[in-house]
Structures are given as structure tokens and as C-alpha cells.
């Protein structure tokens, strides 16, 4: 399964859970956001989703591959997204991870990290 296939699977899973896709593969200097979604609520939440797929757990699971540098790149790209889209300015932001293992089992980690 390639990265785009993993993102497709993650997207379908999140949409089935009620989230709405706003943007996919947002690129900014220094980083990329796999999925940008909206979770309806009071207030609506902007959900930045990092999708990780590991075919072999020998070198760690998918979640363990998101180190400090990767988190910084995601946060940097999210700041670019917020700065370039006024419609997102007042929305709370949450960083989630969708991790897929070698059998495509999905683990959704809400609030996986902060924008520290």
C-alpha cells in the first residue's frame, strides 16, 4: 500500500466518523499536512491529521515514526495554513494521527501532540 492509498483509507475512516475534508496534502515551506478536516461541534474544530503506514514493525510502529522534527514540520505547515486562510482563524486546532499497521488496522489518536 502506497502513501496515497493509506491516506484514502484514513480519509474514508474519518469521514465515516463524521469529519469533513477541507484540504488534502497542503504543502508549505518546511512541511506538509496530509489531511485537513473539520469536526463539527461547539465550536467546530480544525483537525490536522498525519497519516502513517508501516508495513513492518521491526523498526517501530507507525506512531513511533513521528519524532520531534516531524511534529515541528507539521506545526509549521499548520501555521502557514492558518495564516493563509482567514476562515480557520477562530477555530480551535487539534493534531491527530491515523496509524495503519501491516494489516491496515487503523488506530486514530486524537490530540496526538500539541503545537509547542
URURKA-V518895 format. One record per run of one state. SS is the DSSP state (A for helix, B for strand, O for the rest). FROM is the first residue (numbers start at 1). LEN is the number of residues. Records with the same first field share a line. If there is no record, write none. Layout:
SS->FROM-LEN  FROM-LEN
//
This chain:
O->1-2  17-3  29-2  40-5  54-3  60-3  66-2  85-1  89-3  101-5  114-3
A->3-14  57-3  63-3  68-17  86-3
B->20-9  31-9  45-9  92-9  106-8
//
